[in-house]
Amino acid sequence: MDLEYLKNEILPVREQEIKDGKNLATTNPIYFVYSLRDMACEGHSEYLGATNHKGKEPERGYIDSYEDEPEFKLSDEDMEGPEEVTQFYIDEYKAVFLTSEAAHEYLKYQAHNMNEPYVFVHHSGYSNHQMDKLLR
């Protein structure tokens, strides 16, 4: 671990972001970059245990079971073997950062490799003495 880099480069940016009021309500913010992964289950389901931080809602639709690589569609029009499915979205972890600036910079050059990428702020955990001491 390069402690000098942490001390001289990362932590000063973090301190400035906190002074500027970014994520004021989050104790020891940690910035995660997520991408949405689409999944499907058979039938039109009202309840799915999977969630995503972006809040993208599940969609009811159809796939054509006669196609080699079935594509999700909202209508069963022009399908030979339509099957009811519910498409839903889950978070796929891509990267973690100690500063908002670095997380958003990552999105600039990696977004083309992800599906609807976004930054979500988590906290390091309550009573996490190791992170509390490191990040204060």
Number of C-alpha atoms within 10 A of each C-alpha: 5 6 9 9 10 12 11 10 11 16 17 13 16 20 13 12 16 17 11 10 9 13 17 12 10 13 14 23 23 20 22 20 21 24 22 20 16 13 13 19 13 12 14 17 15 9 8 12 5 11 14 16 14 17 9 12 11 20 18 20 19 26 24 20 14 12 12 7 9 12 10 19 18 14 13 16 10 8 15 12 12 19 17 21 21 22 23 21 22 19 18 16 13 14 14 18 18 19 22 22 13 15 20 18 11 16 18 10 9 12 16 10 10 15 13 12 21 19 22 16 19 14 15 18 13 10 8 11 11 9 14 14 8 10 15 9
